[in-house]
Amino acid sequence: MINRRGMFVRAIRGPILLITIGTLFVWQQANVISFARTWPSILIVLGILKLLERIASPVAYVPPPQPPAGGFTR
């Protein structure tokens, strides 16, 4: 089954990162704040996007393999 929310989050990851980096560089050029102090926000945005991606995708439970019914066989 295709999960549209998971696909949507993956599709907007690149544009959101570009907007974030562009905003940080604009703030540096305007002498609002230095990029050296704002680069952790890129990591925060990446973390939020990964969290959203994990929330949006369904968790598929795969049970561990069961041993044979008669015990160990060669």
C-alpha positions in Angstrom: 0.0 0.0 0.0 1.3 3.4 -0.9 1.6 5.9 1.9 1.0 9.4 0.5 1.9 11.2 3.7 5.3 9.5 3.8 5.9 10.3 0.1 4.9 13.9 0.7 7.3 14.4 3.5 10.1 12.9 1.4 9.2 15.2 -1.5 9.3 18.4 0.5 12.6 17.6 2.3 14.8 19.2 -0.4 12.8 22.4 -0.8 12.5 22.9 2.9 16.3 22.5 3.4 17.0 24.9 0.5 14.6 27.5 2.0 16.3 27.1 5.4 19.8 27.4 4.1 18.8 30.4 1.9 17.2 32.1 4.9 20.3 31.6 7.0 22.5 33.1 4.2 20.2 36.1 3.8 20.4 36.7 7.6 24.2 36.6 7.3 24.3 39.0 4.4 21.9 41.4 6.2 24.3 41.2 9.2 21.4 40.1 11.4 23.2 37.0 12.7 26.3 35.0 11.6 25.9 31.7 9.8 28.5 30.3 12.2 25.9 30.7 15.0 22.8 29.5 13.0 24.1 26.3 11.3 22.6 24.1 14.1 19.2 25.1 12.8 19.9 23.0 9.7 20.4 20.0 11.9 17.2 20.8 13.8 15.2 21.1 10.5 16.7 17.7 9.3 15.7 16.1 12.6 12.1 17.5 12.4 11.8 16.2 8.8 13.0 12.7 9.8 10.6 12.7 12.7 7.7 13.6 10.4 8.8 11.0 7.9 8.9 8.3 10.6 5.5 9.4 12.0 3.9 9.4 8.5 5.1 6.0 7.4 3.4 3.0 8.8 5.4 0.6 11.0 5.4 -2.9 9.5 5.9 -5.6 12.2 7.7 -8.6 11.0 7.7 -11.4 13.6 11.0 -13.3 14.1 11.3 -16.7 12.4 10.1 -19.6 14.5 12.3 -22.6 15.1 11.1 -25.9 13.6 8.4 -27.8 15.6 10.5 -30.9 16.1 13.5 -29.2 17.5 16.9 -28.9 15.8 17.4 -30.9 12.6 20.4 -31.4 10.4 
